Amino acid sequence: MKNVDDAVVRGFGDEWQRFDQRELSQAELQAMFDAYFRIFPWERLPADATGFDAGCGSGRWASFVAPRVGRLHCIDASAEALDVARRNLSGSANCEFHHASVDAIPLAEGTCDFGYSLGVLHHIPDTAAGIAACASKLKPGAPLLLYLYYAFDNRAAWYRAVWKLSELLRATLSRAPRFLRHAGADLAAALLYFPLARSARLLERLGLNVDSFPLSFYRNRSFYVMRTDALDRFGTRLEKRFTRTQIQSMMEHAGLRDITFSDTAPYWCAVGFRNAGVPPAGRAPSRRP
């Protein structure tokens, strides 16, 4: 059984065609990239490193990684998303593109110097197996960077309660026809993301700590990013969330060691290194919190 949800793949193909990221400034893209890759061990990569982007989407992260490495394999289960990535990365001759799901990555095991998968593996049926599949492509000692939606395990109870209310909207909107998903996500961006994010920015300028303020992560982001992420958040049928402990357990079970978590948003970003001589277990419990 393939470790992929066809409805999710179609949804992300549609999302990246609609939001191909070309409207974003390089400064904003750079800031977002830095937030995800803050803990990535660039200094440990060999010269002309070969690696992969599992779930490359529009290629927005690959555009920053490709100039730093020898070869980058851009992999996505959506042919439509991969077309967007090809256009966005047309100037990067060292990128190769593969139409494949995470359980069928067309790379030999133990051959990559690094890998990353950001915002992808919480949208597949078996996240633990997806992590193990990625880890299996790494050479011993090579790093894997992951970003998985967090279960608000570092937030207060009221924060988690607000999220549960938002789940009602996602459960409805993610199953609506395409035009309603788009309209609903745009409304969420305009009526929820934008006012809360800009309120957080104002409060921060007044000297207040806004880390626990809902959607404060977007306080310095453009409305374009809010629209993109609102469609991702409310328009995707399959979404899982994990605690830091669960993510560490899945990574360890996949044969990764020396795991480090970023202590700043977005949560959770983690990097681990392929354990020499220990093959990934292939599957681990990935209980929903």
Secondary structure in CASP SS format (residue, H / E / C, confidence):
PFRMAT SS
TARGET T0000
AUTHOR 0000-0000-0000
METHOD secondary structure of the structure
MODEL  1
M C 1.00
K C 1.00
N C 1.00
V C 1.00
D C 1.00
D H 1.00
A H 1.00
V H 1.00
V H 1.00
R H 1.00
G H 1.00
F H 1.00
G H 1.00
D H 1.00
E H 1.00
W H 1.00
Q H 1.00
R H 1.00
F C 1.00
D C 1.00
Q C 1.00
R C 1.00
E C 1.00
L C 1.00
S C 1.00
Q H 1.00
A H 1.00
E H 1.00
L H 1.00
Q H 1.00
A H 1.00
M H 1.00
F H 1.00
D H 1.00
A H 1.00
Y H 1.00
F H 1.00
R C 1.00
I C 1.00
F C 1.00
P C 1.00
W H 1.00
E H 1.00
R H 1.00
L C 1.00
P C 1.00
A C 1.00
D C 1.00
A C 1.00
T E 1.00
G E 1.00
F E 1.00
D E 1.00
A E 1.00
G C 1.00
C C 1.00
G C 1.00
S C 1.00
G C 1.00
R C 1.00
W C 1.00
A H 1.00
S H 1.00
F H 1.00
V H 1.00
A H 1.00
P H 1.00
R H 1.00
V C 1.00
G C 1.00
R E 1.00
L E 1.00
H E 1.00
C E 1.00
I E 1.00
D E 1.00
A C 1.00
S C 1.00
A H 1.00
E H 1.00
A H 1.00
L H 1.00
D H 1.00
V H 1.00
A H 1.00
R H 1.00
R H 1.00
N H 1.00
L C 1.00
S C 1.00
G C 1.00
S C 1.00
A C 1.00
N C 1.00
C E 1.00
E E 1.00
F E 1.00
H E 1.00
H E 1.00
A C 1.00
S C 1.00
V H 1.00
D H 1.00
A H 1.00
I C 1.00
P C 1.00
L C 1.00
A C 1.00
E C 1.00
G C 1.00
T C 1.00
C E 1.00
D C 1.00
F E 1.00
G E 1.00
Y E 1.00
S E 1.00
L E 1.00
G C 1.00
V C 1.00
L H 1.00
H H 1.00
H H 1.00
I C 1.00
P C 1.00
D C 1.00
T H 1.00
A H 1.00
A H 1.00
G H 1.00
I H 1.00
A H 1.00
A H 1.00
C H 1.00
A H 1.00
S C 1.00
K C 1.00
L E 1.00
K C 1.00
P C 1.00
G C 1.00
A C 1.00
P E 1.00
L E 1.00
L E 1.00
L E 1.00
Y E 1.00
L C 1.00
Y C 1.00
Y E 1.00
A C 1.00
F C 1.00
D C 1.00
N C 1.00
R C 1.00
A C 1.00
A H 1.00
W H 1.00
Y H 1.00
R H 1.00
A H 1.00
V H 1.00
W H 1.00
K H 1.00
L H 1.00
S H 1.00
E H 1.00
L H 1.00
L H 1.00
R H 1.00
A H 1.00
T H 1.00
L H 1.00
S C 1.00
R C 1.00
A C 1.00
P C 1.00
R H 1.00
F H 1.00
L H 1.00
R H 1.00
H H 1.00
A H 1.00
G H 1.00
A H 1.00
D H 1.00
L H 1.00
A H 1.00
A H 1.00
A H 1.00
L H 1.00
L H 1.00
Y H 1.00
F H 1.00
P H 1.00
L H 1.00
A H 1.00
R H 1.00
S H 1.00
A H 1.00
R H 1.00
L H 1.00
L H 1.00
E H 1.00
R H 1.00
L C 1.00
G C 1.00
L C 1.00
N C 1.00
V C 1.00
D C 1.00
S C 1.00
F C 1.00
P C 1.00
L C 1.00
S H 1.00
F H 1.00
Y H 1.00
R C 1.00
N C 1.00
R C 1.00
S C 1.00
F H 1.00
Y H 1.00
V H 1.00
M H 1.00
R H 1.00
T H 1.00
D H 1.00
A H 1.00
L H 1.00
D H 1.00
R H 1.00
F H 1.00
G H 1.00
T C 1.00
R C 1.00
L C 1.00
E C 1.00
K C 1.00
R C 1.00
F E 1.00
T C 1.00
R H 1.00
T H 1.00
Q H 1.00
I H 1.00
Q H 1.00
S H 1.00
M H 1.00
M H 1.00
E H 1.00
H H 1.00
A C 1.00
G C 1.00
L E 1.00
R E 1.00
D E 1.00
I E 1.00
T E 1.00
F E 1.00
S C 1.00
D C 1.00
T C 1.00
A C 1.00
P C 1.00
Y C 1.00
W C 1.00
C E 1.00
A E 1.00
V E 1.00
G E 1.00
F E 1.00
R E 1.00
N C 1.00
A C 1.00
G C 1.00
V C 1.00
P C 1.00
P C 1.00
A C 1.00
G C 1.00
R C 1.00
A C 1.00
P C 1.00
S C 1.00
R C 1.00
R C 1.00
P C 1.00
END
